Amino acid sequence: MEFIGPLLRRYSLKWIATIAALAVVAPCVAQAEALLVVEADTGKVLQADNATYPWYPASVTKIMTAYVTLKAVKEGRLSLDSLLTVSPVAASQSPSKMGFKPGTQVTVENALAMMMVKSANDMAVVLAEGVGDSIDGFSAQMNQAAQRLGMTQTSYVNPNGLPAEGQVTSARDLAILARAVIRELPEYEYFMHIPAIRFGRRVTNNFNHLIGRYPGADGFKTGFICASGYNLVGSATRNGKRLIAVVLGSSSGHQRAVKAAQLLERGFANNGLAWLRPSLGSVDNLVPIDASPPNLRDEMCGGKRKRPASDEDDDSMTMAANGASGGETAMSFFTAGLQPPMVKPSELLAAGPAAVEPMVVYTGPKKTGPALIAAIASDADKQATRRGKKSRVAAKKPNAVAEAKPDAKPEPKAAAKPAVRHAAAKPEAAKPAAAAFPAPAAPRPAKPKAAAKPKTEAKPAG
């Protein structure tokens, strides 16, 4: 029996490597969720769970809307100061939106900021009509860009991600798109990580809970419709290394951020343990799955929820109260030195975002100095007037029951839930470029007297 000890010592590292490999490539339990983390510069896949399973994109569609718009700016077809007009089609979009009346004008820059931070569906259509003349014309440009980038599982029907038959993507394709933004649009990449905007008196924080909470977070966009669940494309940079994480089909706005943080933590921590992990190749070489996207409507928007689900979901204390998820427990084995992390992702994200001066957005032409201050005050007055009108309407109907009335949109057909993992071979390297985030500031206007608050309306999915 003396040989057992040396034998165990001899093969201990081999067994550790085998366990690590199984954790990466073994099929996951049946669940409707897709996860992916890749290196931004090389495209190397660090983890892929259902990464090539088709998925409804929801508002992460707006990453492509921003990409196509900013490519047009870079090519000189329009500028960030170009004025665009809100059409009746744009004004009719379902929430989340800015709610401007038809005829209102906004600059490309302000429309982009409103779309990327507040996920404003009306601003996505304003940009689409400004760049492509119509939703259909712009969608054709989106699909051409997707084809050029190798996003073989992606098809676009509209610029905002509201439910539409045929609008589909995958975690793989979204990571490819995020890498393209980093490589091709470094001077405009700040639109992907604006922490907050201020319109009049109203401040809106980015729906991406990584921004301002997770150390090094620097992009991209969230999304939600009932059929897709909570989606997030996120990125972070640490010690000069940038990673991109994609989470599709999570159960809440906070949980998608926690899962993205888990992926990022695992990716950063495993830099020194690459020999333990099998090569998963390049994101471009992941093999697509021929299937229909899962439809999560019952889980996301069924009667069990206490309030209507939306991309603005701020279920920030749920994960913190419940403690670490199974993913965090598993992650502790694979972090640096096989030691558990000092701070769990759920704890990192439980607090509110870091205090920042929000980017000021406004209607009308580009303004600076006193003209900008006047524009902010004017938008604030319009907000107060709208609130006053709503209060008077609510006072006349004290027994009215508030209910969400979204535009009728076809929900995609249901499909089986995925339970697959994928892998493939090595990529070509491409270096990312960092972009500075400009933080325009302006004095806050005097706060008017508060108007009586009307009954709140439940927000529709989308």
Buried (B, 14 or more C-beta within 10 A) or exposed (E): EEEEEEEEEEEEEEEBBEEBEEBBBEEBEEEBBBBBBBBBBBBBBBBBBBBBBBBBBBBBBBBBBBBBBBBBBEEEEBEBEBBBBBBEBBBEBBBBBBBBEEEBBBBBBBBBBBBBBBBBBBBBBBBBBBBBEEBEEBBEBBBEBBEEBBBBBBBBBBBBBBBBEEBBBBBBBBBBBBBBBBBBBBEBBBBBBBBBBBBBBEEBBBBBBBBBBBBBBBBBBBBBBBBBBBBBBBBBBBEEBBBBBBBBBBBBBBBBBBBBBBBBBBBBBBEEBEEBBEEBBBBBBBEBBEEEBBBBBEBBBEEEEEEBBBBBBBBBEBBBEEEBBEBBEEBBEBBEEEEEBEEBBBBBBBEEBEEBEBBBBBBBEBBEEEEBBEBBBBBBBBBBEEBEEBBEEBEEEEEEEEEEEBEEBEBBEBBEBBBBBBBBEBBEEBEBEEBEBEBBEBEBBEEBEEBEEBEEEEBBBB
